[in-house]
Amino acid sequence: MITMIAAAAENNALGKNNDLVWHLPDDFKRFKKLTTGHHIIMGRKTFESFPNPLPNRIHIVITRNKEYQAEGAIVVHSMEDALQIAKNDNQPFIIGGGEVYAMGMDYAEKIELTRVHATFEADTFFPSIASDIWDKQEEEFHPMDERHSYAFTYYTYFRNKK
């Protein structure tokens, strides 16, 4: 089951200047728990935003640059190639950024979305989730607290079978 995983604000903002615009420790823990042991598919800028490759995950980087090399990652040039490499994984994750999420919408069967209850100025956005294509099946609200400057909700969507 191909899954997209993201944290996006109410205005679908993902980040600015190749960085997140919020810090939600519980969301990071959830991301780690869900993606550990799986292939994670991302764009070059997302990969380069990590200080090091994330442990216990196979990194697949999509880039148009045919010369690009990434230590600790497999470099490909299309979503199809990325998914081919991840074909034996029962749940590869598409982890961003904006362009890669837009490409992934046609392939994903599930979306794990953390909706940050605020709006932000951003330069990267998550695509809209069409209600005629996606069914929201789970949600879990987390209020703002001493560790989280924003309230947020985990949503799980599945592609409908119509």
C-alpha positions as YAML, in Angstrom:
chain: A
units: angstrom
residues:
- id: 1
  name: MET
  ca: [0.00, 0.00, 0.00]
- id: 2
  name: ILE
  ca: [1.67, 3.21, -1.17]
- id: 3
  name: THR
  ca: [1.27, 5.84, 1.54]
- id: 4
  name: MET
  ca: [1.89, 9.56, 1.48]
- id: 5
  name: ILE
  ca: [2.83, 11.01, 4.87]
- id: 6
  name: ALA
  ca: [2.90, 14.74, 5.53]
- id: 7
  name: ALA
  ca: [2.30, 17.51, 8.01]
- id: 8
  name: ALA
  ca: [0.48, 20.44, 6.43]
- id: 9
  name: ALA
  ca: [-1.09, 23.59, 7.77]
- id: 10
  name: GLU
  ca: [-4.71, 24.63, 7.24]
- id: 11
  name: ASN
  ca: [-3.59, 26.42, 4.05]
- id: 12
  name: ASN
  ca: [-1.70, 23.25, 2.97]
- id: 13
  name: ALA
  ca: [1.65, 24.89, 3.75]
- id: 14
  name: LEU
  ca: [4.46, 22.37, 4.16]
- id: 15
  name: GLY
  ca: [7.48, 24.56, 4.62]
- id: 16
  name: LYS
  ca: [9.56, 27.52, 3.61]
- id: 17
  name: ASN
  ca: [13.17, 27.75, 2.47]
- id: 18
  name: ASN
  ca: [13.48, 23.96, 2.57]
- id: 19
  name: ASP
  ca: [12.54, 23.75, 6.25]
- id: 20
  name: LEU
  ca: [9.43, 23.14, 8.34]
- id: 21
  name: VAL
  ca: [7.77, 26.22, 9.82]
- id: 22
  name: TRP
  ca: [6.68, 24.46, 13.05]
- id: 23
  name: HIS
  ca: [8.08, 21.97, 15.53]
- id: 24
  name: LEU
  ca: [5.79, 19.15, 16.69]
- id: 25
  name: PRO
  ca: [7.75, 16.49, 18.62]
- id: 26
  name: ASP
  ca: [4.84, 14.02, 18.74]
- id: 27
  name: ASP
  ca: [4.45, 14.25, 14.96]
- id: 28
  name: PHE
  ca: [8.17, 13.48, 14.51]
- id: 29
  name: LYS
  ca: [7.74, 10.41, 16.75]
- id: 30
  name: ARG
  ca: [4.74, 9.26, 14.71]
- id: 31
  name: PHE
  ca: [6.63, 9.77, 11.44]
- id: 32
  name: LYS
  ca: [9.53, 7.69, 12.78]
- id: 33
  name: LYS
  ca: [7.24, 4.93, 14.06]
- id: 34
  name: LEU
  ca: [5.31, 4.66, 10.79]
- id: 35
  name: THR
  ca: [8.23, 4.91, 8.34]
- id: 36
  name: THR
  ca: [10.94, 2.89, 10.12]
- id: 37
  name: GLY
  ca: [11.76, -0.27, 8.20]
- id: 38
  name: HIS
  ca: [10.28, 1.04, 4.95]
- id: 39
  name: HIS
  ca: [11.34, 2.76, 1.75]
- id: 40
  name: ILE
  ca: [10.89, 6.53, 1.88]
- id: 41
  name: ILE
  ca: [10.51, 8.35, -1.42]
- id: 42
  name: MET
  ca: [11.40, 12.02, -1.57]
- id: 43
  name: GLY
  ca: [12.67, 14.82, -3.75]
- id: 44
  name: ARG
  ca: [16.24, 16.06, -3.73]
- id: 45
  name: LYS
  ca: [15.52, 19.14, -1.62]
- id: 46
  name: THR
  ca: [13.79, 17.05, 1.05]
- id: 47
  name: PHE
  ca: [16.74, 14.66, 1.16]
- id: 48
  name: GLU
  ca: [19.18, 17.55, 1.42]
- id: 49
  name: SER
  ca: [17.20, 19.04, 4.32]
- id: 50
  name: PHE
  ca: [18.18, 16.07, 6.53]
- id: 51
  name: PRO
  ca: [21.46, 16.38, 8.45]
- id: 52
  name: ASN
  ca: [21.98, 12.64, 7.76]
- id: 53
  name: PRO
  ca: [19.92, 9.88, 6.17]
- id: 54
  name: LEU
  ca: [17.19, 8.74, 8.55]
- id: 55
  name: PRO
  ca: [18.09, 5.47, 10.28]
- id: 56
  name: ASN
  ca: [16.48, 2.14, 9.40]
- id: 57
  name: ARG
  ca: [14.85, 3.36, 6.19]
- id: 58
  name: ILE
  ca: [15.79, 2.99, 2.53]
- id: 59
  name: HIS
  ca: [15.97, 6.46, 0.98]
- id: 60
  name: ILE
  ca: [14.89, 6.91, -2.64]
- id: 61
  name: VAL
  ca: [15.52, 10.37, -4.07]
- id: 62
  name: ILE
  ca: [13.72, 11.58, -7.20]
- id: 63
  name: THR
  ca: [15.54, 14.26, -9.17]
- id: 64
  name: ARG
  ca: [15.62, 15.56, -12.73]
- id: 65
  name: ASN
  ca: [19.41, 15.99, -12.41]
- id: 66
  name: LYS
  ca: [20.94, 12.97, -14.18]
- id: 67
  name: GLU
  ca: [24.33, 13.65, -12.54]
- id: 68
  name: TYR
  ca: [23.00, 13.83, -8.98]
- id: 69
  name: GLN
  ca: [24.44, 11.42, -6.42]
- id: 70
  name: ALA
  ca: [23.30, 11.11, -2.82]
- id: 71
  name: GLU
  ca: [25.30, 9.21, -0.24]
- id: 72
  name: GLY
  ca: [23.00, 6.88, 1.65]
- id: 73
  name: ALA
  ca: [20.24, 7.01, -0.98]
- id: 74
  name: ILE
  ca: [19.15, 5.47, -4.26]
- id: 75
  name: VAL
  ca: [18.73, 8.16, -6.93]
- id: 76
  name: VAL
  ca: [16.02, 7.84, -9.58]
- id: 77
  name: HIS
  ca: [14.39, 10.18, -12.08]
- id: 78
  name: SER
  ca: [10.70, 9.31, -11.89]
- id: 79
  name: MET
  ca: [8.02, 8.19, -9.46]
- id: 80
  name: GLU
  ca: [7.63, 5.00, -11.50]
- id: 81
  name: ASP
  ca: [11.32, 4.15, -10.99]
- id: 82
  name: ALA
  ca: [11.05, 4.89, -7.26]
- id: 83
  name: LEU
  ca: [8.02, 2.64, -6.88]
- id: 84
  name: GLN
  ca: [9.71, -0.12, -8.87]
- id: 85
  name: ILE
  ca: [12.62, -0.09, -6.41]
- id: 86
  name: ALA
  ca: [10.18, -0.18, -3.48]
- id: 87
  name: LYS
  ca: [7.93, -2.85, -5.01]
- id: 88
  name: ASN
  ca: [8.74, -5.49, -2.38]
- id: 89
  name: ASP
  ca: [7.95, -3.14, 0.50]
- id: 90
  name: ASN
  ca: [4.40, -3.66, 1.76]
- id: 91
  name: GLN
  ca: [4.13, 0.07, 2.56]
- id: 92
  name: PRO
  ca: [6.56, 2.48, 0.93]
- id: 93
  name: PHE
  ca: [6.10, 6.09, 2.02]
- id: 94
  name: ILE
  ca: [6.15, 9.21, -0.12]
- id: 95
  name: ILE
  ca: [7.50, 11.90, 2.21]
- id: 96
  name: GLY
  ca: [7.74, 15.06, 0.08]
- id: 97
  name: GLY
  ca: [8.28, 17.73, -0.91]
- id: 98
  name: GLY
  ca: [5.50, 19.51, -2.72]
- id: 99
  name: GLU
  ca: [6.33, 18.35, -6.26]
- id: 100
  name: VAL
  ca: [6.82, 14.75, -5.16]
- id: 101
  name: TYR
  ca: [3.50, 14.79, -3.27]
- id: 102
  name: ALA
  ca: [1.79, 16.12, -6.42]
- id: 103
  name: MET
  ca: [3.34, 13.25, -8.43]
- id: 104
  name: GLY
  ca: [2.44, 10.74, -5.74]
- id: 105
  name: MET
  ca: [-1.28, 11.61, -5.62]
- id: 106
  name: ASP
  ca: [-1.91, 9.40, -8.65]
- id: 107
  name: TYR
  ca: [-0.19, 6.41, -7.05]
- id: 108
  name: ALA
  ca: [-1.00, 6.65, -3.35]
- id: 109
  name: GLU
  ca: [-3.63, 4.43, -1.78]
- id: 110
  name: LYS
  ca: [-3.37, 6.00, 1.67]
- id: 111
  name: ILE
  ca: [-2.55, 9.41, 3.14]
- id: 112
  name: GLU
  ca: [-1.31, 9.92, 6.70]
- id: 113
  name: LEU
  ca: [-1.78, 13.66, 7.19]
- id: 114
  name: THR
  ca: [-0.98, 15.71, 10.25]
- id: 115
  name: ARG
  ca: [-3.10, 18.85, 9.89]
- id: 116
  name: VAL
  ca: [-1.47, 21.72, 11.80]
- id: 117
  name: HIS
  ca: [-4.24, 24.04, 12.97]
- id: 118
  name: ALA
  ca: [-2.73, 27.33, 11.83]
- id: 119
  name: THR
  ca: [-1.81, 29.02, 8.56]
- id: 120
  name: PHE
  ca: [1.74, 29.86, 7.52]
- id: 121
  name: GLU
  ca: [3.60, 31.75, 4.86]
- id: 122
  name: ALA
  ca: [5.27, 29.04, 2.81]
- id: 123
  name: ASP
  ca: [6.84, 28.23, -0.53]
- id: 124
  name: THR
  ca: [5.91, 24.53, -0.58]
- id: 125
  name: PHE
  ca: [2.38, 23.15, -0.33]
- id: 126
  name: PHE
  ca: [0.61, 19.81, -0.01]
- id: 127
  name: PRO
  ca: [-1.90, 19.10, -2.80]
- id: 128
  name: SER
  ca: [-5.60, 19.35, -2.03]
- id: 129
  name: ILE
  ca: [-7.26, 16.11, -0.93]
- id: 130
  name: ALA
  ca: [-10.29, 15.61, -3.16]
- id: 131
  name: SER
  ca: [-13.25, 14.34, -1.15]
- id: 132
  name: ASP
  ca: [-14.59, 12.44, -4.18]
- id: 133
  name: ILE
  ca: [-11.36, 10.41, -4.33]
- id: 134
  name: TRP
  ca: [-10.33, 10.12, -0.68]
- id: 135
  name: ASP
  ca: [-12.28, 8.88, 2.33]
- id: 136
  name: LYS
  ca: [-11.25, 10.11, 5.79]
- id: 137
  name: GLN
  ca: [-11.33, 7.04, 8.04]
- id: 138
  name: GLU
  ca: [-9.47, 8.06, 11.18]
- id: 139
  name: GLU
  ca: [-8.75, 11.24, 13.08]
- id: 140
  name: GLU
  ca: [-7.05, 12.00, 16.36]
- id: 141
  name: PHE
  ca: [-6.87, 15.56, 17.75]
- id: 142
  name: HIS
  ca: [-3.91, 16.84, 19.79]
- id: 143
  name: PRO
  ca: [-4.29, 20.16, 21.60]
- id: 144
  name: MET
  ca: [-1.57, 22.74, 21.92]
- id: 145
  name: ASP
  ca: [0.60, 22.09, 24.99]
- id: 146
  name: GLU
  ca: [3.98, 23.01, 26.49]
- id: 147
  name: ARG
  ca: [5.81, 20.97, 23.80]
- id: 148
  name: HIS
  ca: [3.57, 21.85, 20.85]
- id: 149
  name: SER
  ca: [2.95, 25.49, 19.86]
- id: 150
  name: TYR
  ca: [0.03, 24.47, 17.63]
- id: 151
  name: ALA
  ca: [-2.89, 22.12, 17.93]
- id: 152
  name: PHE
  ca: [-2.93, 19.42, 15.27]
- id: 153
  name: THR
  ca: [-4.96, 16.44, 14.11]
- id: 154
  name: TYR
  ca: [-3.77, 13.15, 12.62]
- id: 155
  name: TYR
  ca: [-5.97, 12.11, 9.70]
- id: 156
  name: THR
  ca: [-5.84, 8.83, 7.79]
- id: 157
  name: TYR
  ca: [-7.37, 8.80, 4.32]
- id: 158
  name: PHE
  ca: [-7.87, 5.88, 1.98]
- id: 159
  name: ARG
  ca: [-8.46, 6.11, -1.76]
- id: 160
  name: ASN
  ca: [-12.09, 5.21, -2.28]
- id: 161
  name: LYS
  ca: [-12.90, 2.12, -4.31]
- id: 162
  name: LYS
  ca: [-15.54, 3.70, -6.54]
...
